[in-house]
Every structure is written in structure tokens, then in C-alpha cells.
Amino acid sequence: MSFPQSVINDAWERAGGKCECARRCSGHSGYRCNKVLDPRNREAGKQWHAHHVVSQEAGGPDTLQNCQILCVECHKNTESYGG
């Protein structure tokens, strides 16, 4: 299952239209990526993704608390990218 659109919308609003990544593996040690994202560029996965902080395989729910807006570059640096 994936996030309901309402969760994605709420996560987008929380993120302020910017990448929320603060992972060391993406080179963001102690600060947030903050790359400005275009809301229209999610559909084709061109610019950003709604990411499960705790993967679905590990039992992570499709909730706002488990949803993070990430640019594609930061998402590729997560352990769970691409299954």
C-alpha cells in the first residue's frame, strides 16, 4: 500500500515544498537539504517522492508521522530506496 493523497498533501504542507532530508548518508549532517520542489513533479517521480521513514516491509504505516518528502537524490540515498 502507499500513502493516501491526504497524507501526502499534509506532508507537503509540513515540508513547505522543500526536501526534508537531514540524513548523513546524503551529506546533510546537522542540517536539512531544503531543496525547493515543484508539486507538479511528483507524478512521474521526476523531482520528489513521499518516503516511508520506517519501510512498509518493516511494518511502517501509511501515516503522516511516517511520511517524509524527499528529493529524488536524497531518496536514492535511503536504505529502502527501490525495495
Beta strands, then each sheet from edge to edge (+ up, - down):
strand 1: 48-52
strand 2: 67-71
sheet 1: 1+ 2-
end
